[in-house]
Amino acid sequence: MISVVIVDDHPIVRAGIRAVLNAADGITVVAESARGADARALVAAHRPDVLVLDVNLPDTSGVEITRQLRAQSFPTAILILTVHNDTPTIFGLLESGAAGYVLKDDALETIVNAVRAVARGETWLSPAIARQVVARATHPKEKDASDLEPLPLTPREIEVLTLLAQGFDNTAIAERLIVTTRTIQNHVSAIYDKLGVASRTQAALIAIRHKLVSPLGQDDDAHHA
């Protein structure tokens, strides 16, 4: 059962998301609030698998909440819910450690799949967001991959990072490389440490930037990284 906490200051939006998630198999909403200040306390109390977080709260910002939760090493995946699709907001949140970014325009249609994806350790991005992520990751300040510092990873860690960026979870990576899931978890932890990242999203962006994986061929539905 995937447990979810919702923090959104719009009662109608919150009620709609709660109804859709509670109606889905294997998902339950365990708590909700209209205040960003309650987010940390609810996550600490309930240890949910996923926090659905409105970025534009009246008392604090989603970016700040995301940074605080990641700094405290809560394992909860943070799924951002917002009307904003501007590049600074998107990358501020992704670089802070958010696992997904869902636009309110398509939230109710995709929220169940988005919650399931981030609960599995994947990344979920609305199509408009995914296009910006790919564009910036493949052309950061017009630098080519050859201009970037080499990745400080072992050959096996490169393999794991590549598969991670292609959307495989730890179990699937373990099956492909014929090792245990625990071994892959150790590799992923080492990759995070060496790259200085805190989420699969951040690691996948680095993999795309270094051209370990190609953004080409991805469809226009929600993209997984």
C-alpha positions as CSV (number, residue, x, y, z in Angstrom):
1,M,0.0,0.0,0.0
2,I,1.4,3.4,-1.0
3,S,0.8,6.0,1.6
4,V,0.4,9.7,0.6
5,V,0.3,13.0,2.4
6,I,-1.2,16.0,0.5
7,V,-0.2,19.6,1.2
8,D,-2.2,22.1,-0.9
9,D,-3.9,25.3,0.1
10,H,-6.8,24.9,-2.3
11,P,-9.6,22.8,-0.6
12,I,-11.2,21.8,-3.9
13,V,-7.9,20.7,-5.5
14,R,-7.0,18.8,-2.3
15,A,-10.4,17.0,-2.2
16,G,-10.2,16.1,-5.8
17,I,-6.7,14.6,-5.5
18,R,-7.7,12.8,-2.3
19,A,-10.7,11.2,-4.0
20,V,-8.8,10.1,-7.0
21,L,-5.9,8.6,-5.0
22,N,-8.2,6.8,-2.4
23,A,-10.2,5.3,-5.3
24,A,-7.0,3.8,-6.8
25,D,-5.9,0.3,-5.9
26,G,-3.0,0.2,-3.5
27,I,-2.9,3.9,-2.6
28,T,-4.2,5.6,0.6
29,V,-4.1,9.2,1.7
30,V,-3.0,9.2,5.3
31,A,-3.0,13.0,6.0
32,E,-3.4,16.4,4.4
33,S,-3.0,20.1,5.2
34,A,-3.3,23.5,3.6
35,R,-0.2,24.8,5.2
36,G,3.4,24.3,4.1
37,A,4.5,24.7,7.7
38,D,2.8,21.4,8.4
39,A,4.6,19.4,5.7
40,R,7.6,18.4,7.8
41,A,5.5,17.4,10.8
42,L,3.2,15.3,8.7
43,V,6.0,13.6,6.9
44,A,7.8,12.9,10.3
45,A,4.6,11.6,11.9
46,H,3.3,9.4,9.0
47,R,6.5,8.6,7.1
48,P,4.5,8.5,3.8
49,D,5.9,7.0,0.6
50,V,4.9,10.1,-1.3
51,L,4.3,13.8,-0.4
52,V,2.1,15.6,-3.0
53,L,3.2,19.2,-2.5
54,D,1.8,22.4,-4.0
55,V,4.8,24.6,-4.8
56,N,2.9,27.9,-4.3
57,L,1.8,27.9,-0.7
58,P,0.9,31.1,1.2
59,D,3.2,30.5,4.2
60,T,6.3,29.0,2.6
61,S,7.7,27.8,-0.8
62,G,7.7,24.3,-2.1
63,V,11.4,24.7,-2.9
64,E,12.2,25.4,0.7
65,I,10.1,22.5,2.0
66,T,11.8,20.1,-0.5
67,R,15.2,21.3,0.5
68,Q,14.4,20.8,4.2
69,L,13.0,17.3,3.8
70,R,15.9,16.2,1.6
71,A,18.4,17.7,4.1
72,Q,16.8,15.7,6.9
73,S,17.1,12.5,4.7
74,F,13.4,11.6,4.8
75,P,12.9,8.8,2.3
76,T,9.5,10.2,1.2
77,A,9.4,10.9,-2.5
78,I,8.2,14.5,-3.2
79,L,5.8,15.0,-6.1
80,I,5.4,18.7,-6.9
81,L,1.9,19.9,-7.9
82,T,1.8,23.4,-9.5
83,V,0.5,25.7,-12.3
84,H,4.0,26.9,-13.0
85,N,6.1,25.5,-15.8
86,D,8.8,28.2,-15.9
87,T,12.4,26.9,-16.1
88,P,13.8,28.5,-12.9
89,T,11.0,27.0,-10.8
90,I,11.3,23.6,-12.4
91,F,15.0,23.3,-12.0
92,G,15.0,24.8,-8.6
93,L,12.7,22.1,-7.4
94,L,14.3,19.2,-9.3
95,E,17.8,20.3,-8.1
96,S,16.4,20.5,-4.6
97,G,15.5,16.8,-4.8
98,A,11.9,16.6,-6.0
99,A,11.0,13.3,-7.6
100,G,8.3,14.5,-9.9
101,Y,6.6,17.6,-11.3
102,V,2.9,17.5,-12.2
103,L,1.1,20.5,-13.7
104,K,-2.4,21.1,-12.2
105,D,-3.8,21.2,-15.7
106,D,-3.2,17.5,-16.0
107,A,-3.0,16.5,-12.3
108,L,-6.3,14.5,-11.9
109,E,-5.7,12.6,-15.1
110,T,-2.1,11.6,-14.2
111,I,-1.8,11.9,-10.5
112,V,-2.3,8.1,-9.8
113,N,0.4,7.1,-12.3
114,A,2.7,9.9,-11.0
115,V,2.3,8.8,-7.4
116,R,3.0,5.1,-8.3
117,A,6.1,6.1,-10.3
118,V,7.8,8.2,-7.7
119,A,6.9,5.6,-5.0
120,R,8.9,3.1,-7.1
121,G,11.8,5.4,-7.1
122,E,11.3,6.7,-10.6
123,T,10.8,10.3,-11.8
124,W,7.5,11.6,-13.2
125,L,7.4,14.8,-15.3
126,S,4.5,16.3,-17.2
127,P,5.2,16.5,-20.9
128,A,5.8,20.3,-21.0
129,I,8.2,19.9,-18.1
130,A,10.0,16.9,-19.7
131,R,10.7,18.9,-22.8
132,Q,12.4,21.7,-20.9
133,V,14.4,19.2,-18.8
134,V,15.7,17.4,-21.9
135,A,16.5,20.7,-23.6
136,R,18.5,22.1,-20.7
137,A,20.2,18.8,-19.8
138,T,21.4,18.2,-23.3
139,H,22.4,21.8,-23.9
140,P,23.6,23.3,-20.6
141,K,24.9,26.7,-21.4
142,E,25.8,25.4,-24.9
143,K,28.5,23.1,-23.5
144,D,29.2,19.8,-25.3
145,A,29.6,16.6,-23.2
146,S,33.3,16.7,-24.1
147,D,33.7,20.0,-22.2
148,L,32.4,18.4,-19.0
149,E,34.5,16.9,-16.3
150,P,34.7,13.0,-16.5
151,L,32.3,11.3,-14.2
152,P,34.1,10.0,-11.0
153,L,32.5,6.6,-11.3
154,T,33.6,3.0,-11.8
155,P,32.6,1.2,-15.1
156,R,30.0,-0.7,-13.2
157,E,28.6,2.5,-11.6
158,I,28.4,4.0,-15.1
159,E,26.3,1.0,-16.2
160,V,24.0,1.4,-13.2
161,L,23.6,5.1,-13.8
162,T,22.8,4.6,-17.4
163,L,20.1,2.1,-16.6
164,L,18.8,4.3,-13.8
165,A,18.5,7.2,-16.3
166,Q,16.6,5.0,-18.7
167,G,13.9,4.5,-16.1
168,F,14.7,1.1,-14.6
169,D,14.2,0.6,-10.9
170,N,16.7,-1.1,-8.7
171,T,15.1,-4.6,-9.1
172,A,15.1,-4.3,-12.9
173,I,18.7,-3.1,-12.9
174,A,19.7,-6.0,-10.7
175,E,18.1,-8.5,-13.1
176,R,19.8,-7.0,-16.1
177,L,23.2,-7.0,-14.5
178,I,22.6,-10.4,-12.8
179,V,23.4,-9.2,-9.3
180,T,21.3,-8.7,-6.1
181,T,19.0,-5.7,-5.5
182,R,21.1,-4.9,-2.4
183,T,24.2,-4.7,-4.6
184,I,22.4,-2.2,-6.9
185,Q,21.3,-0.2,-3.8
186,N,24.9,0.1,-2.7
187,H,25.9,1.2,-6.2
188,V,23.2,3.8,-6.3
189,S,24.2,5.1,-2.9
190,A,27.8,5.4,-4.1
191,I,26.7,7.2,-7.3
192,Y,24.7,9.7,-5.2
193,D,27.7,10.3,-3.0
194,K,30.2,10.7,-5.8
195,L,28.0,13.0,-7.9
196,G,26.8,15.0,-4.9
197,V,23.1,14.4,-5.7
198,A,20.1,13.3,-3.6
199,S,17.7,11.9,-6.0
200,R,17.3,9.7,-9.2
201,T,16.1,12.9,-11.0
202,Q,19.4,14.7,-10.3
203,A,21.4,11.6,-11.2
204,A,19.4,11.1,-14.5
205,L,20.0,14.8,-15.5
206,I,23.8,14.2,-15.1
207,A,23.6,11.0,-17.2
208,I,21.7,12.9,-20.0
209,R,24.2,15.8,-19.8
210,H,27.1,13.3,-20.2
211,K,25.2,11.6,-23.1
212,L,25.1,8.3,-21.3
213,V,21.5,8.1,-22.5
214,S,19.7,9.8,-25.3
215,P,16.6,11.9,-24.8
216,L,15.5,11.0,-28.4
217,G,12.8,8.5,-28.8
218,Q,10.9,9.4,-25.7
219,D,7.2,9.8,-26.2
220,D,5.2,12.9,-25.3
221,D,3.5,11.2,-22.4
222,A,4.8,11.7,-18.9
223,H,8.5,11.0,-19.0
224,H,10.3,8.7,-16.5
225,A,14.0,9.2,-15.7
